[in-house]
Amino acid sequence: MLANIPLTDDERAAVDDGQTALDKLLERLADVPTPAGPTPSQIGVPATATLLPVLDLTTRTRACQPSEPC
């Protein structure tokens, strides 16, 4: 993803340095207008990110059946 999407230094830090850097980036962007016009703070988007679980999609938990997609 990093090779195809140019990132600012703050965005790169959020990707590389984890939750603290991501929270700082979100706080900085809270008053930057979205493409539609209103800012995240105007539309009620939280200033901090919610951590999402990281799933390993490379490990299969069961064998694929011939009638099912893998």
For each residue, the residues with C-beta under 8 A, 3 or more apart:
1: 4 5
2: 5 7 12 15
3:
4: 1
5: 1 2
6:
7: 2 11 12 15
8: 11 12
9: 12 13
10: 13 14 21 24 25 28
11: 7 8 14 15 25
12: 2 7 8 9 15 16
13: 9 10 16 17 21 24 25
14: 10 11 17 21 22 24 25
15: 2 7 11 12
16: 12 13 21
17: 13 14 20 21
18: 21 22
19: 22 23 49 51
20: 17 23 24
21: 10 13 14 16 17 18 24 25
22: 14 18 19 25 26 49
23: 19 20 26 27 47 48 49
24: 10 13 14 20 21 27 28
25: 10 11 13 14 21 22 28 29
26: 22 23 29 30 40 47 48 49
27: 23 24 30 47 48
28: 10 24 25 32
29: 25 26 32 40
30: 26 27 39 40 41 45 47
31: 39 40 41
32: 28 29 39 40
33: 37 38 39
34: 37 38 39 40 43
35:
36:
37: 33 34
38: 33 34 42 43
39: 30 31 32 33 34 42 43
40: 26 29 30 31 32 34 43 45 47
41: 30 31 44 45 47
42: 38 39
43: 34 38 39 40
44: 41
45: 30 40 41
46: 49 50
47: 23 26 27 30 40 41
48: 23 26 27
49: 19 22 23 26 46
50: 46
51: 19
52:
53:
54:
55:
56: 59
57:
58:
59: 56
60: 63 64 70
61:
62:
63: 60
64: 60 68 69 70
65: 68
66:
67:
68: 64 65
69: 64
70: 60 64
